[in-house]
């Protein structure tokens, strides 16, 4: 049952904690520098909190695509919950003022790719499982 919970809920919850002020100080905290490294070239590479949320979401997207390859009684439920989570992303993006940022839009697109990839992988793998007597 716990394996059916979409992992994209983690960046969704983290973003909402940021805009509610529990992490940082509201939506402005997304531009807060988390890591700053001096490179050998002399340039300084920085990563903001918003960038870190996107990296976390991309890592979780990989895990979700791998989860989509398994078949079982919970796989359809997993796809359904991923779709509901994408709808939650979309509704929040359209209706919540602090969610109208580039970071949230990219997180929403990652959630959409999770839904599409999950259904595509499941359909492709199910098609190989069906023998039609050839």
C-alpha positions in Angstrom: 0.0 0.0 0.0 2.8 2.5 0.9 4.5 1.7 -2.4 1.5 3.0 -4.2 1.9 6.5 -2.8 3.4 8.8 -5.5 6.8 10.1 -4.5 6.1 13.4 -6.2 4.2 14.3 -3.2 7.5 15.1 -1.4 8.4 18.2 -3.6 4.7 19.2 -3.5 4.7 19.2 0.3 8.1 20.8 0.6 7.1 23.7 -1.8 3.9 24.3 0.2 6.0 24.3 3.5 8.2 27.0 1.9 5.3 29.2 0.7 3.6 28.9 4.1 6.7 30.1 5.8 7.7 27.0 7.7 10.9 26.7 5.7 12.6 30.0 5.0 10.4 33.1 4.8 7.7 32.5 2.2 8.0 32.4 -1.6 11.2 34.6 -1.5 13.0 31.7 0.2 13.1 29.9 -3.1 15.9 32.1 -4.3 17.8 31.6 -1.0 21.3 30.1 -1.7 21.7 26.6 -0.3 25.1 25.7 -1.8 27.9 27.9 -3.1 31.0 26.3 -4.6 34.1 28.0 -6.0 35.0 26.2 -9.3 38.5 25.7 -10.6 37.7 28.1 -13.5 37.2 30.9 -10.9 33.4 30.9 -11.3 31.1 30.5 -8.4 28.4 27.9 -8.7 25.4 28.4 -6.5 22.2 26.4 -6.0 19.1 28.0 -4.6 16.3 26.3 -2.6 14.1 26.3 -5.7 16.8 24.6 -7.7 17.2 22.0 -5.0 13.5 21.2 -5.1 13.7 20.6 -8.8 16.7 18.3 -8.4 14.9 16.3 -5.7 11.8 16.1 -8.0 13.9 14.8 -10.9 15.5 12.1 -8.7 12.1 11.0 -7.5 10.8 11.0 -11.1 13.4 8.4 -11.9 12.2 6.3 -9.0 8.6 6.7 -10.1 9.5 5.5 -13.7 11.2 2.5 -12.2 8.1 1.8 -10.0 5.9 1.9 -13.1 7.7 -1.1 -14.5 6.3 -3.4 -11.8 3.0 -5.0 -12.2 0.7 -5.9 -9.3 -2.5 -5.0 -7.7 -1.3 -1.6 -6.5 0.2 -0.4 -9.8 -3.1 0.9 -11.1 -3.8 2.6 -7.8 -0.3 4.2 -8.0 -1.1 5.7 -11.4 -4.4 7.0 -10.2 -2.8 8.7 -7.2 -0.2 10.2 -9.5 -2.9 11.6 -11.7 -4.7 13.1 -8.6 -1.4 14.7 -7.5 -0.9 16.2 -10.9 -4.4 17.7 -10.7 -3.5 19.1 -7.3 -0.4 20.7 -8.8 -2.5 22.2 -11.6 -5.2 23.5 -9.3 -2.7 25.1 -7.0 -0.8 26.6 -9.9 -4.0 28.2 -11.2 -5.5 29.3 -7.9 -2.8 30.1 -5.4 -0.8 33.3 -6.0 2.4 32.0 -4.4 2.4 28.9 -6.6 2.6 31.0 -9.8 6.4 30.7 -9.9 8.8 29.0 -12.4 9.9 26.5 -9.8 6.3 25.3 -9.1 5.6 25.2 -12.9 8.6 23.0 -13.5 7.5 20.7 -10.5 4.1 20.5 -12.1 5.6 19.5 -15.5 7.6 16.9 -13.7 4.5 15.5 -12.1 2.8 15.5 -15.5 5.7 13.5 -17.0 5.4 11.1 -14.1 1.7 10.5 -15.0 2.4 10.1 -18.7 5.5 7.9 -18.2 3.7 5.8 -15.7 0.8 5.0 -18.0 3.1 4.6 -21.0 5.4 2.1 -19.3 2.5 0.2 -17.8 0.7 -0.1 -21.1 3.9 -1.2 -22.9 4.8 -3.8 -20.4 1.2 -5.1 -20.2 1.2 -5.4 -24.0 4.2 -7.7 -23.8 2.4 -9.9 -21.2 -0.5 -10.7 -23.4 -0.2 -13.7 -25.7 -2.6 -13.8 -28.5 -1.8 -17.4 -29.7 0.6 -16.6 -32.5 
